[in-house]
Structure formats: C-alpha cells, structure tokens
C-alpha cells in the first residue's frame, strides 16, 4: 500500500465553493485534486493499492479530512472539475466520525494528529528538499508519504510529524509541486 | 531547451467549447492542459527553458497547433480551467501562419508534419513502452519529446515520426498519462 497524506492549508472545509473557482474560492483545492489524479491514474487503469488522505485546514473550519481508497473508488475521472465535485459532495456530510460519501471516498473531522495516530503499521516518509535522495533509499512496500500544498508544513505540523520519526527523503535537486512529487514517487517505486 | 510535442487526437480545434466541459466537449483537452502544467510549473517558479507544442486534431478541423514558450509566458496558472481559457483564446484567432494570441502563446494551422519539419537542431525522443530506459540513455540538453493524449500515435503519425529517426525511450515498467510522463522526464533531466 502506498499512501499519500496531503495538507491543504487554505483548502475549503465547507461545500459552498464553486467548481468554477477551485484555485481561488476553494483555497487552492486545485492542487489537492491534481494530487488525487497523480496518486490514482495510470494510462487506462487506476491504482488500486493506493490511498490518499487530504487534510483540509481552510475556512470556515474546523478541519475536515477526506480519505480516498483506490480499491473502492468509482466515478473518479482525471479532470480537476469532476474530482472537485466528488470532494464537494464529501464536504456536504456534516460528520465527526468517518462516513462514506461516495464509493471509496470517506469524510471525517480528523486532524493531522488524528490521521498520523490512526496510520497503524506503515513506514512514514516526509518529502523535504534536504532529505536523502529517494533513489538510494530503501522504501517499504507499505509506506505513507506526507506532502503539503503550495505552503510548507507549519513548524507545529512538522514537529508533530517528526515525533513519528519519518524517513526524510528528497526527489531531486529542485522543489516540485505536490502532485508532481507523487508522480515521481510512483515512478521510482514502480521500478523496484 | 526541453520541448514537448503532444498530439490531441480529439482535442477541439474551435473555441466554442465550455470551460465547464474540458474533458468532454473539448475532446479531452484536460489532458493537454495538465501537460502544460507539468511542463512549466515548479514549486513557486516557472521553467523558462521549456516549450510545449499542442497539435489539436479534433472537430471541427482543420488542425490547429498551439505553441507555448516558457521564456515569454505570462498569466499562466496551474489549474486546468484558467489554462483552458488561454487555449480557447488562442483558438479564437483564425490564422494559418503562426500568430501570437497572449504573451508566450502562439497559434497556427501547422500539422504534425509541419511541426516536425520546423524543429531545427534538436534531439528527438519518442516516448514508448518498448524503448530504452531513459535512466540509462544519453539525452541532449536540446531535446524534443513526442507524446500522445489518451490514444496512441496512429500508424501514420508514428511512421512520420520514425522518418526523423528519434531515440525511443521508456520511463519505467508501466504506462503513464502524458502529463505524468512530462513530470518524470523533467525529474530525470533535472538530476543530470
């Protein structure tokens, strides 16, 4: 299982945003939607053994977490708008504990701390520019990568994550968008 | 210079499509828009030394070609919808020879054959599942990659391309979406 946790620092936590304004009014939700695309889509196939957890921290709050499970997903298309509609559907559910919104998509009010605490057996990887090169690193088959949207992790988020002693890895000499990072990670692990 | 030619076999050649329907009515233009994103965007930066050439072959015809030049681009945002609007603007220009539509975006009625003929000095690479692994291949700094949308190159397109004796390279053991291919290519070349 490859799992990707992506923090959306400004991403909408209510379903009142417009699908025409995913980059603006929805708080850069467009980035998270492209992360979903990169995590699941292969040419003419969907990756089943992948999970994506989006932690949405934008207004109006409180935090909402959307979890997508590759083995159960249906109705997922590669484009931003239709995926945005699925996330908006999920946000319509006003629930604290995790509930299913559509096949393979679950919503809750779990915090980043909750999400980390609930991971169970998995290797944890923090993708960061000053890490070890992923190409020379051992990576478990059961691995969880932590990424951020257009902003870095806050000092609080980072210190929380570091308590779990993640492996710190980098993907190359340049800093990439989160969705591009997911594509590069997949390619590296597909080769092993 | 890294250049990416992407063939959109069904992609709209007129500006009458809706930005709400980029994956449907615009003939999978969403794929080409994500290719633009992958080609140009870095975290908080734009790649200047990149060019993208989209060859649009869908209805109503005839062919339209849109060329994006990294060193001149402005007003480019990462999301599909706003990039779709730029391409739609370009398609509003009814021109045979190449004309600028917005900064860094040019439109013409060049065919794939025209595009190949006009490349000048560049190494040509055909990304294909049965090629040599890119990680062990020499690749020039001045290189042009040819990709296709959700469909393979037609036999005619492939035989045209092969006349130019491209290097045939693969990116791994699995077949990826065109935009993911561009991300993987960039990462590999960024490392050299």
Interface residues (C-beta under 8 A of the other chain):
Chain A: X19 X20 X22 X23 X30 X31 X34 X37 X38 X41 X42 X43 X44 X77 X78 X79 X80 X81 X82 X150 X171 X172 X173 X174 X175 X176 X177 X180 X183 X184 X186 X187 X190 X191
Chain B: X19 X20 X22 X23 X30 X31 X34 X37 X38 X41 X42 X43 X44 X77 X78 X79 X80 X81 X82 X150 X171 X172 X173 X174 X175 X176 X177 X180 X183 X184 X186 X187 X190 X191
